[in-house]
């Protein structure tokens, strides 16, 4: 990924947990049930995160970051530095 692509993605980062989880899940092309199975969290929890009812927990965040790293073939830390702090 070029520096220009990275900077564009930085400005497209979501401002809250709900947007971050939904955006990451869609980037991975998985549904809520698949994310639930991958993270060991019930699918209703994923739904509640995406609806903004609860905050993202570390378990879900780690799975999404790990899978995004695999898919992108690189470190995702610069891409998610803004969202990382909000998703706890």
Buried (B, 14 or more C-beta within 10 A) or exposed (E): EEEEEEEEBBEEBBEBBBBBBBBBBEEBEBEBEBBBEBBEBEBEBBBBBBEEEEBBBEEBBEBBBEBBBEEEEEEBEBBBEBBBEBBE
